Amino acid sequence: MSEFELIEAWYLGSQSLANSFVSSSTVIFAYIVVAHFIGKSLDSKIAIALTALYSLFLVGALGSRVPALAQLYDVALEYSQRYPDGVGLIEHPPLNLLYMVGLMPFVLAWIASICYLHFHIRKQTNSS
């Protein structure tokens, strides 16, 4: 691959990751808003069904992030090997760090939002 093609592959992987981030952030925000405003009035079965659908969507988003992160890593590695003097990309980061930075905030927000509905909002309903 030429230098241009490697930079383009990096760009496309970054765009895929950004699109996944935007869509999953929107869904997480919507879930938190629903939990905050109507979480107390939801029946337990509906709250569980809502959480199941929410989680199903986010599993798909998580599934699209892992290959995008792997592609970014592979492209950066190949670029640094072929063009050590190149200015297009920085030196490749460790894959574990890339996964941790790319996936941990997403997973933590997912878990925290579910805990917010089921252990904070729903607990207030059950204790009232």
C-alpha positions in Angstrom: 0.0 0.0 0.0 1.2 3.5 -0.7 1.5 6.1 2.0 -1.7 7.8 0.8 -3.6 4.5 1.0 -2.5 3.8 4.5 -3.5 7.3 5.7 -6.8 6.9 3.9 -7.3 3.5 5.7 -6.5 5.2 9.0 -9.0 7.9 8.2 -11.8 5.5 7.3 -11.2 3.5 10.5 -11.3 6.7 12.5 -14.6 7.7 10.8 -16.1 4.3 11.6 -15.1 4.6 15.2 -16.5 8.2 15.4 -19.8 7.1 13.9 -20.1 4.3 16.4 -19.3 6.7 19.2 -21.9 9.2 18.1 -24.7 6.7 17.7 -23.9 4.9 21.0 -23.6 8.2 22.9 -27.0 9.2 21.6 -28.6 6.0 22.7 -26.9 6.1 26.1 -28.2 9.7 26.6 -31.7 8.8 25.5 -31.7 5.8 27.9 -30.6 8.0 30.8 -33.3 10.6 29.9 -36.0 8.0 29.8 -34.8 6.5 33.1 -34.8 9.9 34.8 -38.1 11.2 33.6 -40.3 8.0 33.4 -38.2 5.4 35.2 -40.4 5.5 38.3 -43.6 5.0 36.4 -42.3 2.0 34.3 -43.5 -1.4 35.1 -40.7 -3.8 36.1 -41.2 -6.0 33.0 -41.2 -2.9 30.7 -38.0 -1.6 32.4 -36.3 -5.0 31.9 -37.5 -5.1 28.2 -36.2 -1.6 27.6 -32.9 -2.5 29.2 -32.6 -5.6 27.0 -33.3 -3.7 23.8 -30.8 -1.0 24.9 -28.2 -3.6 25.7 -28.8 -5.4 22.4 -28.2 -2.2 20.5 -25.0 -1.4 22.5 -23.6 -5.0 21.9 -23.8 -4.2 18.2 -22.1 -0.9 18.7 -19.4 -2.6 20.8 -19.0 -5.2 18.0 -18.4 -2.4 15.5 -15.8 -0.7 17.7 -13.5 -3.7 18.1 -12.7 -4.2 14.4 -12.3 -0.4 13.9 -9.8 -0.3 16.7 -8.0 -3.3 15.3 -7.9 -1.7 11.9 -6.4 1.5 13.3 -3.8 -0.5 15.1 -2.9 -2.6 12.0 -2.7 0.5 9.8 -0.5 2.4 12.2 1.8 -0.6 12.6 2.2 -1.1 8.9 2.6 2.7 8.3 5.4 2.9 11.0 7.2 -0.1 9.4 7.0 1.1 5.8 7.5 4.8 6.3 9.6 5.4 9.5 10.2 9.0 8.4 6.5 9.6 7.4 4.6 12.5 8.9 1.1 11.2 8.3 0.6 9.1 11.4 2.1 9.0 14.8 3.9 5.9 16.1 1.5 3.1 16.8 0.2 2.8 20.4 0.0 -0.6 22.2 -3.1 -2.5 21.3 -4.2 -3.0 24.9 -4.0 0.7 25.5 -6.0 1.3 22.3 -8.7 -1.1 23.4 -8.8 0.3 26.9 -9.2 3.9 25.8 -11.6 3.0 23.0 -13.8 0.6 24.9 -13.7 1.3 28.6 -15.6 4.6 28.7 -18.3 3.0 26.5 -18.6 0.0 28.7 -18.6 2.1 31.9 -21.3 4.4 30.6 -23.4 1.4 29.6 -23.1 -0.2 33.1 -23.6 3.1 34.9 -26.8 3.9 32.9 -28.3 0.5 33.7 -27.4 0.8 37.4 -29.0 4.3 37.3 -32.3 3.0 36.2 -32.5 -0.3 38.1 -30.6 0.5 41.3 -31.3 4.2 41.8 -34.6 5.1 40.1 -36.4 1.8 40.4 -35.2 1.4 44.0 -36.9 4.7 44.9 -40.1 3.4 43.4 -40.0 0.1 45.3 -39.2 1.8 48.6 -42.1 4.4 48.2 
